[in-house]
Amino acid sequence: MADGGRKQITAAGKTLSDGITALEEDMSAQWINIQIMECEDVVGRTVTVFRQSDGTDQRYVLGNGRKVEANADGTFVIPESATELRVMDI
């Protein structure tokens, strides 16, 4: 490969170069941040949650692009770890 083997084809068929992950590209390419929320997990760590829109749909993600689920009571859950997040500041 002319680029030294540094490019990678993602599951979505996108080609990525050094330093850019598929999550980062997905987070910036199509989605616009419409709200940024500082949250806290159960042990007091601060976690930033972004509400994003692509013009049609909305989603909630962490700064690394991982999706989080919004609960009816205003909290969020990180699905992989079942960590609950409470909003501290918008």
N, C-alpha and C positions, 0 to 999 in steps of 0.2 A: 504494500500500500504506500503511495507517495507521501502520505502524512505521517509515516512512521507507526501506523497502527493505532493512532490515538482517537480516531473517530469511532463512534459506537452507534449502532442502529437500535433504537428503542422498540418496545413492543408495538408502539403506534406507528412505526416506520419512520420516525424522525431521526435525522443524523445530528449527533451532538459532538462538540469538541471539548477539549480540556476544560475542566473547571465548571462546566454547566451540567447539572443533572437533569433528568427527565422531569422531576417534580418542579425544579426551578423554572425550566422552560415553560411548562404547562401553567405555572402560577403567573408568569409575566406575559406570555404570548397572547392569551385570549381574555383574561380576567382583569377587571379593574377593581382596586380596593375602594369600597364605598364607606367602610367603617373600620376603625382599628380599636380593639378592646384589650385593655390590660386585665388579665385574669390571674387568679391565684389557685394553686392546687391545694389539696388537703394538708400538706406539710409546710405550706407557706411560700413555695417557689412561684415566682412571677412568670407567666406564660402569655405571649401575645397571640390573640386570635383576630384574624382578618375576615370581615364579611366582604365577599366579592361578588361581582356581577359580570356576566358576559353580554349583557343587553337583553337576554331572555331569561336565564336562570340565575339563581343566587346560590352561594355555597359559603361555608365557614371552613377556614384552614388555619393551620399554624404557620409560622414564619418560614418553615422548611417545605411548605406545600402540602403537608399531610392533612387530610380531611378530618374535621371534628364534627360531632353531631350536636345539634342544638336541642335542648330539652324545653318542655313547655314552661318550666319554672324560671327560665332565663339562664340556667347553667349550661355548660357544655360537657361532653364526654369525649375523651380520646379513645376511639374504639379498640386499638391494639392493646392498651393497658387498662382500660376501664377507669382511667383517671378522671375524676370530676373536677371541673374548673368553675370557679365563681368569678363573675365580673366585678372588678374593683374600680375601673375607670374607663370612660369612653372618650 
